[in-house]
Amino acid sequence: MKDKNRKILDFIASEWISKAKNQSAFATDHNIDEKTVRSIRYSKDYTIGLATIMKICEARNLKLSEFVKLVDV
């Protein structure tokens, strides 16, 4: 399970957060706290919650099933 969590975090960080104007903008655009964005990018122990994934997917007009296919988990 930890491997899948890490894969999700790495995907979000490299594919989306790194391409955002900045972390604050990503947080605002995706209706999540900036601290959460920092945790996704930098924390080795962070476990992302389903609610956070759903907020990010909603902001990107993605279904959860589409996200899972993108990340390949």
C-alpha positions in Angstrom: 0.0 0.0 0.0 2.9 2.4 0.8 4.2 1.9 -2.8 0.9 2.9 -4.2 0.7 6.0 -2.0 4.2 7.0 -3.0 3.3 6.5 -6.7 0.3 8.7 -6.3 2.3 11.4 -4.5 5.1 11.3 -7.0 2.6 11.6 -9.9 0.8 14.6 -8.5 4.1 16.3 -7.5 5.9 15.8 -10.8 3.0 16.0 -13.3 0.9 18.7 -11.7 2.4 20.6 -8.8 5.7 21.2 -10.5 4.0 22.6 -13.5 1.8 25.0 -11.5 2.7 28.7 -11.2 3.6 28.0 -7.5 2.5 25.8 -4.6 0.0 28.4 -3.3 -1.7 28.7 -6.7 -1.9 24.9 -7.0 -3.5 24.8 -3.5 -6.0 27.5 -4.3 -6.9 26.1 -7.7 -7.5 22.6 -6.2 -9.2 23.6 -3.0 -6.6 22.1 -0.7 -4.4 23.6 1.9 -0.9 24.8 0.9 0.5 22.7 3.8 -1.0 19.7 2.0 0.8 20.6 -1.2 4.1 20.9 0.6 3.5 17.5 2.2 2.7 15.9 -1.2 6.0 17.3 -2.6 8.4 16.9 0.2 7.2 14.6 3.0 8.5 11.0 2.9 5.8 9.9 5.4 2.7 11.7 4.1 -0.3 9.5 3.3 -2.7 11.2 1.0 -6.3 10.9 1.8 -9.1 10.0 -0.5 -10.8 13.4 0.1 -7.7 15.2 -1.1 -7.4 13.1 -4.2 -11.1 13.7 -4.9 -10.6 17.5 -4.5 -7.7 17.4 -6.9 -9.6 15.3 -9.4 -12.7 17.5 -9.2 -10.6 20.6 -9.9 -9.1 18.9 -12.9 -12.4 17.6 -14.1 -11.2 14.0 -13.8 -13.2 11.0 -12.5 -11.5 9.1 -9.8 -11.3 6.1 -12.1 -9.5 8.2 -14.8 -7.0 9.3 -12.2 -6.3 5.7 -11.1 -5.6 4.8 -14.7 -3.3 7.9 -15.2 -1.3 7.0 -12.2 -1.5 3.2 -13.0 -2.2 2.0 -9.4 
